């Protein structure tokens, strides 16, 4: 028993509680773990546990964490817990310490921020850290308060969210509304009752690049180099020379398959900026591959290198994501915001060691001198040595692809350093990336839409397609001034296939180089599904030529596999939208015993999109997302978030600072499928005007012991009442156990009303029916009143209320969809379960349901008057 866990053990009787003892073995992780356990003990609270020094440092957060930086949550420090507690979920017996239900509400990995060690930060009472969980992400701080509570028996801290892209202003505790375990999917009630699946054990993010590789939690990418036989030196001494101001770098030849023989080693291909570092008498210069001095852009790296001896070192400056992988978009953001202190210089070659020219030395000799230099003089954090692998190139490429890295660089071990492109350095890519030159840009309705891009082929600047995705609002704001500064009067594209000037297109001088990612090439040489990653100021436009990425299928090079972090492999193309993990099952079956995949959802949207679009276009639309399928966690998304596809429109709604999602084009339906958007819930407003009601929706929701034939009868009665009021109505299944009756409304000042009036009218219609038949219908939503009766739900007719869209799938077992019906179908024997993702596209081709919908819009003003007269007459 370790001394750190004495208090933990002393407080528990392990013959009575199923909590793990401190002797339970836990698999070692190369990343620091954290868990947050929802704990319903004397009072409900959330236990935050951060792995450190072999235990979980623990705090009881009384109100739970908040994503609002304005909220300061009390966090009471409690005893250290064993790492096995990261898998504990269950009920601690009443009367035992901490008695109550425990749920694994969130878990993942964490990393300390700042220069001080986490131990030192805890000692000082100011621990800054970043969480990478399933529900909580981003930067937090724990600040120790004075020991002024309980006579100093407890140590109280404040848990505060730092302001970053994961922070929210107001309603920061909304994240706590989710009551399911990340490890078992169970609710607190199910755990307390002992029902449901046992929690899955904590998954480790340990994944190696090769059989002898490691992942270092502090340094990110790393590898344990095998002891390699060193080539015997020729006996000659490397020549002495004065260090030049700049050396033209060696470049790679792209190959479809890396070398696999013993004469080659392999390094990770970094997605960053190639930089040559020159140190002389403590003065550091950092130059791009074309010799541009960028020292001022990377001051922290220059400062870290000032302590190195005189040398010229070849390397790459990289931004690392939360998993320690290179992230080009983060690098672009760091440069744009002039926040480059956290960037890393990965050194992979040494050209000069003081006055000694190493370029004629074999690669392994140069690397050995570089490794020794950095080990003696660098901190290993800002300046890092690039290890290499001697495993066959195919195996290394496969491992790199599993980690969603860009690819690998293979180098001949005996080769000298040769400026320019040569056969002794090659690169093989996991994914299709390319540098392109921007020749124009387009707008739609005044909004930025896409870039028109090309490459140089001989004397021609050849058009290779449009780049239509990958643009966040921040990227567009940074990009537009650069585009406007390069405007030209005529098209820069030449040769066959040059595009014509369509409306909204602005031509540019071919000066700006961009990095894109794309799915591959079409038969006529165009890029498919191209996504913008960022501008490249380190490369001249005239050097950008066509690069064909490796073709794994043709060359049998291992393709990317699913990993714990992210995957870019196995993509499908639906309506031009890339679908990652297309085989992921979103429903276990669709009433036919076969699972429904993510790709099938996208294809369903493609099949029914033309019919569906008029009923959602121009209206804010919320999504019910189930990224891991209907048996996993689900959440309701109203607003646009980080990384939202630009295929969605963003609409501002009065009274809300955050933009809402809107689906105005069929491709956006595929984009919804890509993020697990199963259900679509549009507003019921007039298209383009959220403040005006555009339709009424009456939701007929049966309570227990109500047959579906009774629901059908209710729909028919509702139709008759609306007809009498001058409103034509249409019917659809809900995808569940009820029906929707929908009445389109005319717009215009004389025909429309505001939302409160529309809601009052809908309530009055429902109340009239309920008053006439109180034994069958109820307008009160209380469940205790609904047994044997149908709830006439009028609440869908409020300003921000939504109803599931016609043809939208439902995130429920069976993969049912909300099917529009003809009134002749709304009769005894109607079976809503027959309408599934697999059956609806075929049935839709044969039906005349909802024909004349647009022409049927009626005046709610007139209907209100008629209802009033009917009430007076009664």
C-alpha positions in Angstrom: 0.0 0.0 0.0 1.5 3.3 -1.0 1.5 6.2 1.5 -0.4 8.3 -0.9 -3.4 6.0 -0.7 -3.4 5.4 3.1 -6.3 7.8 3.6 -8.3 6.3 0.7 -7.9 2.8 2.2 -8.6 3.9 5.8 -12.0 5.3 4.8 -13.3 2.2 3.1 -14.3 -1.3 4.0 -13.7 -3.3 0.8 -15.8 -6.2 2.0 -18.8 -3.9 1.8 -18.0 -1.6 -1.1 -17.1 -2.6 -4.7 -14.7 0.4 -5.1 -11.3 -0.8 -6.2 -8.5 -1.3 -3.7 -5.1 0.3 -4.1 -3.7 -3.1 -5.1 -5.6 -3.4 -8.3 -3.2 -3.4 -11.3 -3.8 -0.8 -14.0 -2.3 -0.8 -17.4 0.3 1.9 -17.9 -0.6 4.8 -20.1 1.8 7.2 -21.8 -0.7 10.0 -21.4 -2.1 11.5 -18.2 -5.7 10.3 -17.6 -8.6 12.2 -16.0 -12.1 11.2 -15.0 -15.2 13.1 -13.8 -17.6 11.0 -11.9 -21.1 12.1 -11.2 -21.7 11.2 -7.6 -25.1 11.2 -5.9 -24.0 10.9 -2.3 -25.3 13.2 0.6 -25.7 15.8 -2.1 -25.2 15.5 -5.9 -21.7 16.6 -7.0 -19.0 15.8 -9.6 -15.6 14.3 -8.7 -12.7 15.6 -10.8 -9.7 13.3 -10.8 -6.4 14.0 -12.5 -3.7 11.4 -12.8 -0.4 12.5 -11.3 2.5 10.5 -9.8 0.7 7.2 -10.0 -2.6 8.3 -8.3 -5.7 10.3 -9.1 -5.5 13.8 -7.4 -9.1 14.4 -6.6 -11.6 17.3 -6.0 -15.3 17.2 -5.3 -16.9 19.9 -7.5 -20.1 20.8 -5.7 -22.1 22.2 -8.6 -20.2 20.4 -11.4 -17.9 22.0 -14.0 -19.1 24.9 -16.1 -18.0 26.0 -19.6 -18.6 29.7 -18.7 -15.4 31.5 -17.7 -17.6 33.7 -15.4 -18.5 30.7 -13.3 -16.2 29.9 -10.4 -17.0 26.4 -9.1 -16.1 25.3 -5.6 -13.8 22.3 -5.7 -13.1 20.6 -2.4 -9.8 18.7 -2.4 -10.3 15.1 -1.2 -8.0 12.1 -0.7 -6.0 10.7 -3.6 -7.6 7.8 -5.4 -6.0 4.7 -7.1 -5.9 4.7 -10.9 -8.3 1.8 -11.0 -11.0 4.2 -9.9 -11.0 5.4 -13.5 -13.1 2.3 -14.3 -15.4 2.4 -11.3 -19.1 2.9 -11.8 -21.8 1.6 -9.5 -23.4 2.1 -6.1 -21.5 2.6 -2.9 -23.6 1.1 -0.1 -25.6 3.4 2.1 -23.7 4.0 5.4 -20.3 3.6 3.7 -18.1 6.6 3.1 -19.4 8.4 0.0 -22.5 6.1 -0.1 -24.5 6.7 -3.3 -24.5 6.2 -7.1 -21.4 6.9 -9.1 -21.5 7.4 -12.9 -18.5 7.8 -15.2 -19.7 11.1 -16.6 -16.6 12.0 -18.6 -13.0 10.8 -19.0 -10.1 11.3 -21.3 -6.6 12.8 -21.0 -5.1 16.0 -19.6 -1.9 17.9 -19.8 -0.5 20.6 -17.7 0.0 24.1 -19.1 2.8 26.6 -18.4 6.5 26.1 -17.7 6.2 24.8 -14.1 5.6 21.2 -13.4 2.1 20.2 -12.3 3.5 19.2 -8.9 5.0 22.7 -8.5 1.7 24.3 -9.7 -0.3 22.3 -7.1 2.2 23.4 -4.4 1.7 27.0 -5.4 -2.1 26.6 -5.6 -2.5 27.5 -9.2 -2.8 24.4 -11.5 -3.5 25.2 -15.2 -4.4 22.3 -17.4 -6.1 21.3 -20.7 -8.7 18.5 -20.8 -9.3 16.2 -23.8 -12.4 14.4 -22.8 -15.5 13.2 -24.5 -17.6 16.1 -23.0 -15.1 18.6 -21.6 -12.4 20.1 -23.7 -10.0 23.0 -23.5 -8.2 25.0 -20.8 -9.1 25.1 -17.1 -7.5 26.3 -13.9 -7.7 25.2 -10.3 -7.0 28.0 -7.9 -6.6 27.2 -4.2 -8.5 29.4 -1.7 -7.5 30.3 1.8 -8.2 27.5 4.3 -11.0 29.3 5.9 -13.6 26.6 5.9 -14.2 23.9 8.5 -11.4 25.3 10.6 -8.9 24.4 7.9 -9.9 20.7 7.8 -10.6 21.0 4.1 -8.6 22.6 1.2 -10.9 24.5 -1.0 -10.2 25.4 -4.6 -12.0 27.1 -7.4 -12.4 25.4 -10.8 -12.6 28.0 -13.6 -12.9 27.5 -17.4 -10.3 29.6 -19.3 -11.6 31.5 -22.3 -10.9 29.5 -25.5 -12.8 28.1 -28.4 -14.5 25.6 -26.1 -15.8 28.3 -23.7 -19.4 29.5 -23.7 -20.9 32.7 -22.4 -23.9 32.0 -20.2 -25.5 28.7 -19.5 -22.2 27.1 -18.9 -23.7 24.3 -16.9 -25.9 23.1 -19.8 -23.3 20.5 -20.5 -24.3 18.8 -17.2 -27.8 18.1 -18.6 -26.5 14.9 -20.2 -27.2 12.0 -17.8 -25.5 9.1 -19.4 -22.2 7.4 -18.7 -19.4 7.7 -21.2 -18.4 4.2 -20.3 -21.7 2.3 -20.3 -24.3 4.6 -21.7 -26.4 4.2 -18.5 -28.3 6.8 -16.7 -27.9 7.4 -12.9 -31.2 5.6 -12.4 -30.1 2.6 -14.3 -26.8 2.4 -12.4 -28.7 2.7 -9.1 -31.0 -0.1 -10.2 -28.1 -2.3 -11.3 -29.4 -2.4 -14.8 -27.6 -2.1 -18.2 -24.2 -2.8 -19.5 -21.1 -2.7 -17.4 -18.7 0.2 -18.1 -16.1 -0.3 -20.8 -12.5 -0.1 -19.4 -10.5 3.1 -19.9 -9.1 3.1 -23.5 -5.4 3.9 -23.8 -4.3 6.2 -26.5 -1.0 4.3 -26.8 -0.3 3.6 -30.5 3.1 3.1 -32.0 4.5 4.3 -35.3 6.5 1.1 -35.6 7.2 -2.0 -33.5 9.8 -0.1 -31.5 8.2 3.4 -31.4 6.8 5.3 -28.4 4.4 8.1 -27.8 5.8 10.6 -25.3 3.1 12.4 -23.3 5.3 15.5 -22.8 7.0 15.6 -26.2 4.3 14.3 -28.5 5.8 12.4 -31.4 8.8 10.3 -30.4 10.4 7.0 -31.2 12.9 4.6 -29.7 15.5 4.1 -32.3 16.8 0.6 -32.8 20.5 0.2 -32.3 21.7 0.5 -35.9 24.9 -0.6 -37.3 26.9 2.5 -38.1 28.4 2.7 -41.4 32.2 2.8 -41.3 33.6 6.1 -42.1 35.9 6.4 -45.1 38.7 7.8 -42.9 38.6 11.2 -44.5 37.9 14.2 -42.4 35.0 16.4 -43.2 36.1 19.6 -44.8 36.3 22.8 -42.8 34.6 25.9 -44.3 33.0 29.1 -43.4 29.3 28.6 -42.8 27.3 30.0 -45.7 24.4 32.4 -45.0 21.9 29.9 -46.6 22.0 26.5 -48.2 19.3 25.5 -50.8 17.5 22.6 -49.1 17.2 19.1 -50.3 13.7 18.2 -51.6 11.8 14.9 -51.8 10.6 13.1 -54.8 7.0 11.8 -54.3 6.5 8.1 -54.7 3.5 5.8 -54.5 5.2 3.3 -52.2 8.2 3.8 -49.8 11.4 1.8 -50.0 11.5 -1.4 -47.9 15.2 -2.5 -48.1 17.9 -2.1 -45.5 19.5 0.9 -47.1 16.7 3.3 -46.1 15.4 4.8 -42.9 12.0 6.5 -42.5 10.8 9.7 -40.7 7.4 11.2 -40.0 6.4 13.7 -42.6 5.6 16.9 -40.7 2.8 19.1 -41.8 4.5 22.5 -41.2 7.0 25.0 -42.5 10.4 23.8 -43.7 12.9 26.0 -41.9 16.7 26.2 -42.0 18.2 27.2 -38.7 21.6 28.9 -38.6 23.4 29.6 -35.3 26.6 31.6 -35.2 28.0 33.1 -32.0 24.6 32.9 -30.3 22.8 34.7 -33.2 20.0 32.6 -34.7 18.4 33.1 -38.1 15.5 31.0 -39.3 14.9 30.9 -43.1 12.3 29.4 -45.3 13.1 27.0 -48.1 13.5 30.0 -50.4 15.8 31.9 -48.1 13.3 34.3 -46.6 14.2 35.4 -43.1 11.4 34.5 -40.8 13.3 34.8 -37.5 10.9 37.5 -36.2 7.9 35.2 -36.8 9.3 32.5 -34.5 11.0 34.4 -31.6 10.5 31.6 -29.1 12.2 29.1 -31.3 15.1 31.5 -32.0 15.5 32.1 -28.3 15.6 28.4 -27.5 18.3 27.9 -30.2 20.5 30.7 -29.0 22.3 28.3 -26.6 23.3 25.9 -29.4 26.9 25.8 -30.8 27.5 27.2 -34.3 25.6 25.0 -36.8 23.2 24.9 -39.7 20.3 22.6 -39.0 17.5 21.5 -41.3 14.0 21.0 -39.9 10.4 21.8 -39.8 8.4 24.2 -37.6 5.1 22.5 -36.5 2.1 23.2 -34.3 0.9 20.1 -32.4 -2.7 19.3 -31.7 -4.0 17.8 -28.5 -2.8 14.3 -29.5 0.7 15.6 -30.3 0.2 15.3 -34.0 1.2 18.0 -36.5 -1.7 20.4 -37.2 -1.2 22.8 -40.2 -4.4 24.7 -39.4 -3.2 25.4 -35.9 0.2 26.5 -37.3 -1.7 29.0 -39.6 -3.7 30.3 -36.7 -0.6 30.8 -34.6 1.1 32.8 -37.3 -2.0 34.8 -38.0 -2.6 35.7 -34.3 1.2 36.1 -33.7 1.0 33.5 -31.0 4.0 31.3 -31.9 5.4 30.5 -28.5 4.1 27.0 -28.4 5.4 25.9 -31.8 8.1 23.2 -32.1 11.1 22.9 -34.3 11.7 19.3 -35.3 15.3 18.9 -36.4 16.1 16.1 -38.9 19.5 17.0 -40.5 22.7 18.9 -39.7 24.5 20.5 -42.6 27.3 22.3 -40.7 28.7 21.6 -37.3 30.6 24.8 -36.5 33.2 25.2 -39.3 32.8 21.6 -40.5 30.8 21.0 -43.6 28.8 17.8 -43.1 27.0 17.7 -46.4 29.2 15.0 -47.9 28.9 12.8 -44.9 26.3 9.9 -45.0 22.9 10.6 -43.6 23.3 8.5 -40.4 26.5 10.3 -39.5 24.9 13.7 -39.9 22.0 12.6 -37.8 24.2 11.2 -35.1 26.0 14.5 -34.7 22.7 16.4 -34.7 21.3 14.1 -32.0 24.4 14.6 -29.8 24.2 18.4 -30.2 20.6 18.6 -29.3 21.0 16.2 -26.4 23.7 18.3 -24.9 22.4 21.8 -25.6 18.6 21.7 -26.3 15.6 21.4 -23.9 13.9 18.7 -25.8 10.6 20.7 -25.7 10.9 23.5 -28.2 13.8 21.9 -30.1 13.4 18.2 -30.8 15.3 15.6 -32.6 13.5 13.6 -35.3 14.1 9.9 -34.6 13.9 7.5 -37.6 12.7 4.0 -38.1 14.5 1.2 -39.8 11.5 -1.0 -40.2 10.3 -1.6 -43.8 8.7 1.5 -45.3 5.3 -0.1 -45.8 5.0 -0.9 -42.0 6.0 2.6 -41.0 3.6 4.2 -43.5 0.8 2.0 -42.2 1.4 3.1 -38.6 1.7 6.8 -39.7 -1.6 6.5 -41.4 -3.3 4.8 -38.4 -2.3 8.0 -36.5 -3.8 10.1 -39.3 -0.4 11.7 -40.0 0.4 13.1 -43.4 2.8 10.5 -44.4 6.5 9.5 -44.2 9.8 10.6 -45.7 12.3 7.9 -46.6 16.0 8.6 -46.9 19.0 6.6 -48.2 21.3 6.0 -45.3 24.6 6.4 -47.2 23.6 9.5 -49.3 25.1 12.9 -48.9 23.0 16.1 -48.5 22.1 17.3 -52.0 20.4 20.7 -52.6 17.3 20.5 -54.8 15.2 17.5 -55.7 16.9 14.1 -55.6 16.2 10.4 -55.6 17.8 9.8 -52.2 14.9 11.5 -50.4 11.3 10.4 -51.1 7.9 11.0 -49.6 4.8 8.9 -49.5 1.5 10.3 -48.3 -1.3 8.8 -46.2 -3.8 11.3 -47.6 -4.1 13.4 -50.6 -2.6 16.8 -49.9 -1.5 19.4 -52.4 -0.1 22.9 -52.8 -2.1 25.0 -55.3 -2.1 28.5 -56.6 -5.2 30.6 -56.2 -6.5 32.0 -59.5 -9.9 33.3 -58.4 -12.6 33.2 -55.8 -16.4 33.1 -55.9 -19.3 34.4 -53.9 -22.9 33.3 -53.5 -25.4 36.0 -52.5 -22.4 38.2 -51.5 -20.9 35.5 -49.2 -17.6 33.8 -49.7 -18.1 30.4 -51.3 -14.9 28.9 -52.8 -11.5 29.3 -54.3 -10.6 28.6 -57.9 -7.2 27.0 -58.0 -4.5 25.7 -60.4 -1.0 24.4 -60.7 1.8 25.1 -63.2 2.4 22.6 -66.0 5.3 23.9 -68.1 4.3 27.4 -69.3 0.6 26.9 -68.5 -1.2 27.8 -65.3 -3.8 24.9 -65.4 -7.1 25.0 -63.6 -7.7 21.9 -61.3 -10.9 22.8 -59.6 -12.7 24.6 -56.8 -12.0 24.4 -53.1 -15.3 24.7 -51.4 -14.9 23.5 -47.8 -12.5 24.0 -44.8 -13.4 27.7 -44.2 -14.2 28.8 -40.7 -15.3 32.4 -40.2 -11.9 33.2 -38.8 -10.1 31.8 -41.8 -12.3 33.8 -44.2 -11.7 37.0 -42.3 -8.0 36.5 -42.6 -8.1 35.3 -46.2 -10.3 38.0 -47.8 -7.9 40.9 -47.5 -5.2 38.8 -49.2 -7.5 37.9 -52.0 -8.7 41.5 -52.6 -5.1 42.7 -52.7 -4.4 40.3 -55.5 -7.4 41.1 -57.7 -6.9 41.0 -61.5 -8.9 42.1 -64.5 -8.7 38.8 -66.4 -8.4 35.1 -65.8 -4.9 33.8 -65.1 -5.7 30.3 -66.2 -4.4 29.1 -69.5 -4.6 25.8 -71.5 -7.4 23.3 -71.9 -10.3 23.5 -69.3 -9.8 27.1 -68.2 -13.0 28.2 -66.4 -15.2 31.0 -67.7 -16.1 33.9 -65.5 -19.4 33.1 -63.9 -21.4 35.6 -61.8 -19.7 36.2 -58.5 -16.2 35.2 -59.6 -13.2 37.5 -59.0 -10.0 36.8 -60.8 -6.6 37.0 -59.1 -3.0 37.3 -60.0 -1.5 33.8 -59.5 0.6 34.7 -56.5 -1.0 33.1 -53.4 -0.1 29.6 -52.6 -2.6 27.5 -50.6 -2.4 24.1 -48.9 -5.4 21.9 -49.6 -6.6 18.4 -48.7 -8.7 16.4 -51.1 -10.1 13.0 -51.8 -8.4 12.3 -55.1 -8.5 13.2 -58.8 -11.3 13.0 -61.3 -10.7 11.5 -64.7 -10.2 14.9 -66.2 -7.6 16.0 -63.7 -9.8 17.9 -61.3 -9.5 17.6 -57.5 -12.3 15.9 -55.7 -13.8 17.2 -52.4 -11.0 19.7 -51.8 -10.8 21.4 -48.4 -8.7 24.5 -47.6 -6.0 24.2 -44.9 -4.2 27.5 -45.1 -2.0 29.9 -47.1 1.7 29.1 -47.6 3.9 32.1 -47.6 7.0 30.0 -47.6 6.7 28.8 -51.2 6.7 30.7 -54.5 3.8 30.1 -56.8 5.9 29.2 -59.8 7.2 26.1 -58.0 3.7 24.6 -57.5 3.4 21.7 -59.8 1.1 18.7 -59.9 1.8 16.1 -57.2 0.0 12.8 -57.3 -0.5 11.3 -53.9 0.2 7.7 -53.3 -2.4 5.3 -54.6 -2.7 2.7 -51.9 -5.1 0.5 -53.8 -2.8 0.4 -56.8 0.4 0.0 -54.9 -0.8 -2.1 -51.9 0.6 0.5 -49.6 -1.2 0.2 -46.2 -4.2 2.5 -46.0 -5.3 4.5 -43.0 -7.0 2.6 -40.3 -9.3 3.8 -37.5 -7.5 5.1 -34.4 -8.5 6.5 -31.1 -7.6 10.1 -32.1 -9.0 10.5 -35.6 -9.1 8.8 -39.0 -9.0 10.0 -42.5 -9.2 6.7 -44.1 -12.1 4.7 -45.7 -14.0 7.8 -46.9 -17.0 7.7 -49.1 -18.3 10.4 -51.5 -22.1 11.3 -51.3 -23.2 14.3 -53.3 -19.6 15.4 -53.4 -19.3 15.4 -49.6 -16.7 13.2 -48.0 -18.2 10.8 -45.5 -15.6 9.5 -43.0 -16.1 6.0 -41.4 -18.9 5.3 -43.9 -19.4 1.8 -42.5 -20.1 3.0 -39.0 -23.4 1.6 -37.9 -25.8 4.3 -36.7 -28.8 1.9 -36.2 -28.5 -1.7 -35.2 -31.2 -2.5 -37.8 -34.0 -1.0 -39.9 -36.8 -3.5 -39.1 -34.9 -5.9 -41.3 -32.1 -7.2 -39.1 -29.4 -5.3 -40.9 -27.5 -2.3 -39.5 -27.8 1.1 -41.1 -24.5 2.7 -41.8 -23.4 6.4 -41.9 -23.0 6.2 -45.6 -26.5 4.8 -46.0 -27.8 7.8 -44.0 -26.1 10.2 -46.4 -27.4 8.2 -49.4 -30.9 8.4 -47.9 -30.7 12.1 -47.7 -29.5 12.2 -51.3 -32.5 10.2 -52.3 -35.2 12.2 -50.5 -33.4 15.6 -50.4 -35.2 17.2 -53.3 -38.6 16.5 -51.7 -37.5 17.4 -48.2 -35.6 20.6 -49.0 -38.6 23.0 -49.6 -39.9 22.1 -46.1 -36.6 23.1 -44.3 -35.0 25.7 -46.6 -34.8 29.2 -45.2 -35.6 28.1 -41.6 -33.2 27.7 -38.7 -32.8 23.9 -38.3 -31.6 22.0 -35.2 -29.9 18.6 -35.4 -30.2 15.6 -33.2 -26.7 14.2 -33.5 -25.7 10.7 -32.6 -22.0 10.4 -33.8 -21.7 6.9 -32.3 -25.2 5.7 -33.4 -28.5 5.6 -31.6 -27.1 3.4 -28.8 -24.5 6.0 -28.0 -24.6 9.6 -26.7 -27.0 12.0 -28.5 -27.2 15.7 -28.3 -29.4 18.5 -29.7 -27.5 21.1 -31.7 -29.1 24.5 -32.5 -26.1 26.7 -33.1 -23.1 26.6 -35.4 -20.0 25.4 -33.7 -16.3 25.0 -34.3 -15.6 23.2 -37.6 -19.2 23.6 -38.9 -19.3 22.7 -42.6 -19.7 25.7 -44.9 -22.4 23.8 -46.7 -24.7 24.9 -43.9 -26.0 28.5 -44.0 -25.7 30.4 -40.7 -28.7 32.6 -39.7 -28.9 35.2 -37.0 -32.0 35.2 -34.8 -33.1 38.1 -32.8 -32.2 37.8 -29.1 -29.4 35.2 -29.6 -25.8 36.2 -30.3 -24.9 32.8 -31.7 -25.8 31.9 -35.3 -28.2 29.1 -36.0 -27.7 26.4 -38.5 -29.8 26.4 -41.7 -30.0 23.9 -44.5 -30.6 25.5 -47.9 -28.9 23.1 -50.3 -29.0 19.4 -50.7 -25.3 18.9 -50.1 -25.8 20.2 -46.6 -27.9 17.1 -45.9 -24.9 15.0 -46.6 -22.8 17.3 -44.4 -25.4 16.6 -41.6 -24.9 12.8 -42.1 -21.2 13.3 -41.9 -21.5 14.6 -38.3 -24.1 12.0 -37.3 -27.0 14.4 -37.7 -29.8 12.0 -37.7 -32.9 14.1 -37.0 -33.7 17.5 -38.6 -35.9 19.9 -36.6 -36.6 23.1 -38.5 -38.5 26.1 -37.2 -42.0 26.5 -38.4 -41.6 30.0 -39.6 -42.0 31.5 -43.0 -38.8 30.8 -45.0 -36.4 33.7 -44.5 -38.3 35.3 -41.7 -38.0 33.6 -38.2 -40.5 36.1 -36.7 -43.5 35.0 -38.8 -45.3 31.7 -38.4 -45.3 29.7 -41.7 -47.2 26.6 -40.6 -49.1 25.1 -37.7 -48.1 21.7 -36.4 -50.4 19.7 -34.2 -48.6 16.7 -32.6 -50.9 13.9 -31.7 -49.0 12.0 -29.0 -50.7 8.9 -27.6 -50.4 8.0 -23.9 -50.3 4.5 -22.5 -53.1 2.1 -23.6 -54.0 4.1 -26.7 -54.2 2.3 -30.0 -52.8 3.7 -33.2 -56.3 3.6 -34.7 -57.3 6.1 -32.1 -54.5 8.4 -33.2 -55.7 8.0 -36.8 -59.2 9.0 -35.7 -57.8 12.1 -33.9 -55.9 13.2 -37.0 -59.0 12.9 -39.1 -61.0 15.0 -36.5 -58.3 17.6 -36.4 -58.4 17.9 -40.2 -62.1 18.4 -40.2 -61.9 21.1 -37.6 -59.2 22.9 -39.5 -61.1 22.6 -42.8 -64.0 24.3 -41.1 -61.8 27.2 -40.2 -60.5 27.6 -43.7 -57.1 25.9 -43.2 -56.0 23.0 -45.4 -54.0 20.4 -43.6 -51.6 17.6 -44.4 -50.6 14.5 -42.3 -47.3 12.6 -41.7 -46.1 10.0 -39.3 -43.7 11.3 -36.6 -41.4 8.3 -37.0 -42.6 7.3 -33.5 -46.0 6.4 -32.2 -47.9 9.5 -33.2 -49.0 11.7 -36.1 -48.5 15.3 -37.1 -51.2 17.3 -38.7 -49.6 20.3 -40.5 -51.4 23.4 -41.9 -49.4 25.7 -44.1 -50.0 29.4 -43.5 -50.2 32.3 -45.9 -47.7 35.2 -45.3 -48.2 38.9 -45.8 -49.4 41.6 -43.4 -53.1 40.9 -43.8 -52.8 37.1 -43.6 -50.3 36.5 -40.9 -50.0 37.0 -37.1 -47.2 37.0 -34.6 -46.1 33.8 -32.7 -48.1 34.3 -29.5 -51.3 34.7 -31.5 -50.5 31.6 -33.6 -49.8 29.6 -30.4 -53.0 30.8 -28.8 -55.0 29.8 -31.8 -53.4 26.3 -31.9 -54.1 25.9 -28.2 -57.7 26.9 -28.7 -58.3 24.4 -31.5 -56.8 21.6 -29.4 -58.8 22.7 -26.3 -62.0 22.7 -28.3 -61.5 19.1 -29.3 -60.4 18.1 -25.8 -63.5 19.7 -24.3 -65.7 17.9 -26.6 -64.2 14.5 -25.9 -62.4 14.8 -22.5 -62.1 11.0 -22.1 -60.0 10.8 -25.3 -58.0 14.0 -25.4 -56.0 16.2 -23.1 -54.1 19.5 -23.7 -52.2 19.3 -20.4 -48.8 17.6 -21.0 -48.6 16.1 -17.4 -48.0 12.4 -17.8 -50.4 11.5 -15.0 -53.3 12.8 -17.1 -52.4 11.0 -20.3 -53.1 7.4 -19.5 -55.6 6.2 -22.1 -55.7 9.6 -23.8 -54.0 11.5 -26.6 -52.0 14.6 -25.8 -52.9 17.3 -28.3 -49.6 19.0 -28.4 -49.9 22.6 -29.6 -46.5 23.7 -28.2 -44.8 23.2 -31.5 -46.3 26.5 -32.6 -44.0 28.9 -30.7 -41.3 31.1 -32.1 -38.3 28.9 -31.2 -40.1 25.6 -31.1 -39.4 22.9 -33.7 -41.0 19.8 -35.2 -39.2 17.0 -36.9 -39.1 17.6 -40.6 -41.0 15.5 -43.2 -38.8 12.5 -44.2 -36.3 13.1 -41.3 -35.1 9.8 -39.8 -35.5 9.4 -36.1 -32.7 8.6 -33.6 -34.6 5.6 -32.3 -34.5 1.9 -32.8 -35.8 0.8 -36.2 -34.4 3.6 -38.3 -37.9 4.9 -38.9 -38.6 8.2 -40.7 -41.3 10.8 -40.6 -43.4 9.9 -43.7 -45.7 12.3 -45.5 -49.1 10.7 -46.2 -52.1 11.3 -48.3 -55.3 11.6 -46.3 -56.6 8.4 -48.0 -53.8 6.6 -46.3 -54.8 7.9 -42.9 -57.2 5.1 -42.0 -57.4 2.0 -39.9 -54.5 -0.4 -40.5 -51.9 2.2 -41.2 -48.6 0.9 -39.9 -46.0 3.7 -39.3 -43.2 1.1 -38.6 -43.1 0.3 -42.4 -41.5 3.7 -43.1 -37.8 3.2 -42.6 -34.6 4.7 -44.2 -34.6 1.7 -46.5 -38.2 1.7 -47.6 -39.1 5.4 -47.8 -37.1 6.3 -51.0 -39.0 3.7 -53.0 -42.4 4.6 -51.5 -41.8 8.3 -52.0 -41.5 7.7 -55.8 -45.0 6.2 -55.8 -46.9 8.6 -53.6 -48.8 11.9 -54.2 -48.6 12.9 -50.6 -48.6 16.6 -49.9 -49.2 17.6 -53.5 -50.4 21.2 -53.6 -48.8 22.0 -50.3 -47.6 25.5 -51.3 -50.8 26.5 -52.9 -52.8 25.4 -49.9 -51.5 28.0 -47.5 -54.4 29.6 -45.7 -55.0 32.8 -43.7 -54.6 32.3 -40.0 -56.2 35.7 -39.5 -59.4 34.5 -41.1 -59.2 31.2 -39.1 -58.9 33.1 -35.8 -62.0 35.1 -36.7 -64.0 32.0 -37.5 -62.9 30.3 -34.4 -64.0 33.3 -32.3 -67.4 33.4 -33.9 -67.8 29.6 -33.3 -67.0 30.1 -29.6 -69.5 33.0 -29.3 -72.2 30.9 -30.9 -71.5 28.0 -28.5 
